[in-house]
Amino acid sequence: MKVKSGYGNGPNYKFRLAKALAKQLKLEGIEIELVTHGVEREVYVFPLIKNLHEYVRAPDTTRPDYYDYPFPELANYWKERYCLPRSKRNDQWRTWRKEQVWQDIARFL
């Protein structure tokens, strides 16, 4: 059974392979249930200091040398690199309503 691997192809390769197998078994009349934790997570990381590797290796003896990015530049980078591509892959955001988003946020405050 072939499943694409590598960055940009979704969650863990092994889990996608297991899901594909479960789907195939279901087509053959064998019922199987996969259990997941259901916790969605997103983490966006990019270096904010020029000497990131040195600082991570020796934070007690190295001072961070921060980049001085203007905020509009950071916001544009995030938009182009993460926001727009994801919005094309997943259009669930089209059904959002402003009032509901604020209610959802308020639950966590």
Secondary structure, DSSP 4 states (H G I P E B T S, - for coil): -----STTS-S-HHHHHHHHHHHHHHHTT------------------SBTTHHHHHH-TTT----B----HHHHHHHHIIIIIHHHHHH--GGGG--HHHHHHHHHTT-
